[in-house]
Amino acid sequence: MQDVAPSMRTLIAPSVELPRERVFDIQKALLTLPQADVARTEHYFSGGMYCRRMWIPPGILIAGKVHKTQHFFIGCEGELVVWGEGPRYLLRAGDIRKSEIGTKRIVFSLSECVVLTVHQAEEKPLEELERDMVEDDPDSVFDMDNRLKSGVLEDLSARKL
């Protein structure tokens, strides 16, 4: 496993929270950078649970969405730095974290990563699930499959950030 950013490890010590406004500022700054479909995502449902598995290449910076429900965030492979509202931490393979309602975070993949989120949710179409699980964010450019929303690149080039 290639570690692309050893210097990024300094981001996790000491544990510091970022105010919500700063996290949104970072998200807006990210919108000025080239966007690409890089995270592969799979969805699973079973017994009132929804599991989302994501593969994230090394060196990727992601602004997460604000979730309306508590859920688990599980490291399966690699390492991610996670910071924003709440303590900054390193998520490694085998780690299980509880994500609180209403938090917004930024993640940076230090290496090739596989992560899971596990939510209490009945099976339904992903668009409906997204409305139920995350707050509306007009600046979010990715859908539940971590694919660029239709027309995003054109919108970003026309938008004054």
Secondary structure, 3 states (H helix, E strand, C coil): CCCCCHHHHHHHCCCCCCCHHHHHHHHHHHCCCCCCCCCEEEEEEECCEEEEEEEECCCCEEECCCECCCEEEEEEECEEEEEECCCCEEEECCCEEEECCCCCEEEEECCCEEEEEEEECCCCCHHHHHHHHECCCCCCCECCCCCECCCHHHHHHHCCC
